[in-house]
Amino acid sequence: MTAMAMACKPDLIIFDEPTTALDVTTQIEVLAAIRDVVREHHTAAIYITHDLAVVAQMADRIKVLLKGSEVEEAPSRQMLSAPREAYTRSLWAVRDFRPAPRTGETAPAPILRIENVSASYGAVPVLHDVSIAVPRGRTVAVVGESGSGKSTTARVVMGLLAPTRGQVVFDGRPLPPASRARPRDLQRRMQMIHQMADTAMNPRQRIRDIIGRPLDFFLGLRGRARQDRIRELLAEIELEPDRFIDRLPGELSGGQKQRVCIARALAAEPDFIICDEVTSALDQLVAKGILRLLDRLQRERDLSYLFITHDLATVKSIADEVVVMQQGRVVESGPKEAMFTPPHHPYTELLLSSVPEMDPDWLTGLLAERAAGRIADAEAAAQASLGGA
C-alpha cells in the first residue's frame, strides 16, 4: 500500500495508523520501509498514530490532539523529553500500567488444558503439537507473529475448528471438537471477546439487544429481570445505563464498543474468556482503561483469560504466564517474570528486541545491530527455533 501511494510521486503522503494491526517484527520492517521511502523521495509525511514509541521513530515534529483541539506541538526530541501539558504527560505514562501483584499465592489447577493439539485448514497443517494450560483465575498470554497460530488455537478451543490430533480439556473433561456438539451450559462457560468490536456487533441492534441476547439464550431471563441485568452489566463495565442502553454501536467510541463486547461476554456468566487482540485497535489511554477493567473483573469474578496479543507491553501489563508461538508451534512458555528475564529462546529474543522504545534513535540502532549480525533477524530466528523443534 505504501508503494501504491508513492507510485504517483506525491508531495505529501498521509500514513493513517499503518502498523496498528501488525506484530512487532513485521512492524519494524514496515516502519523502516516507510522511513526510507519518505527520505529517498523527499516527500512530506503526516503520520497518524496512537503508538508513542512509533511516533518517536518516525516523526520530526509531534502534534498532540485531544477532542479535535491541539494540545501542544514541538520537535520530537523536545516533546519526548519534556512535554508541557498534563494530557501529553498522561500519554507518556500510560505504558507503565501494572496491576497489583498476587502476593503469596500459588497458581491454582488449570481450568483449561490444550493437550498436544494439531490442526489443519484442509490439507495445510497449521498447528503442531500445541500444549497450553490456563490456571483458574489467571491470565495466560499467547504471543507471536501474524500466522504463528494464535487465533487458530482459539478457534480450536471454541469448537470452530476440529483438531486432527490431541484434545481440549475444560474443567477436567474433554470437550467435543465441534461447538454445536457441546452442551449449552458448557458453551455458556466459555466466551470470547473479538479484536474488532465494529464487526463483532450487529450495527442495527441497540446495546440492550446486544447484551440481552446471551441473557435470554443462556440464562432464560425475560422482561424486567432481563432489563435490570442489562443495566447492572453496563454499570459493571463503567458505562452509564441511562446514556448507553438504547444507543446503536455506531454511536459509541472504540473503547465503549469494546466495553459492550466485554459486557456481552460477561452476560453469559462465564468461567473462561478468550481475549483476541482486544486492545490492538485502541489508543493507549483507552487500552489502559480496558486492561484495568479486565483485571478488576478477573479479581471480582475469578475469571480465567487466554489473552491473544502481539503487543508485548500488554503482556507485561496483564499476563501471569506467557506462551510464545511460531509457525504453529509453542517454542517457549513459562511465568511472565521468567519469560522476560534472559536468557531467552532465539525467537523470544527477536520479539523482545523488536518492541519499539521511546527513544528517537532506537530504530536506527536496531537496524544497525541487525545489519552487523549482533541481533538475529526474523528469518534467522525462525530457522534456529524450527531447527531445534
C-alpha angles and dihedrals in degrees: 000000000000089000090050091052093048095045093090092048096241125200090218131028126186118210108199109195092314095171102034096110097038128105117244098259093049090044091059092056093047094047091050091049093049093048092048096048093048091052095042093052095036089234125165112235138195110201115198116196145135092214108099094191089057090048089056091057100042112033133081090188130019127212117191117207130194124183093339097312132101114251098184143324131207143140110295099248092048093048093047095048100039117014111186103205128070092230092055091049089051089056090052093050098047093084089069098068111138124168120229110279121247099241123202095004128127119212111268125228116290118269089194131033125184103200120200093316122183123179141176141201099224107308094342115097111220105166124046121195096319117184123181131161123201114199117219112268094010138105122238113191119208112203136178144112124297107286094027092119101256098128092037088057088053090051090053092049092050093048096249094118123033116226119238089213137011129022145251116236120199121190091341101313130093114249123231107251094238123061093221089060092056120094115256093244089055090050088051093056093055117059137166135215111204130219098239111051090184092065096034093066131059104247091211096055123086121233092256090059095044093053094034098058097074089045088058097037100045105022104027094232116166139175119347095000090056092046093049092049092051089054091048091052092049090052090048092056089047099252118129107246096214092052100043112027095088099037125111119234090252089064093060133082121242093262093047091051091052090049089054089052088052090050090050090054091046091050090073090057093232130186095207131037131186110214106199110196090314095167102035095097095044131091116250098259092049091044090053089054091051092049091049090050093050091048092050093047091049093054094044097045101028089238124177118220133199097197114198113196146139092207109099092189087062090048090055089050103049114011129102093183132017131214118193116206130191128177093344097313135102104238099175139001140170146110114329094246092054094045093055094046120085140280096065135183107262092250093047088050089053092052093047093047090051097060106110117239130210090256120107090214096050099095093044091050094046093051090048092051092049091048088053091049096244091121122038118243122229096265094049092047091049093052092047095050096042090047089058095044 
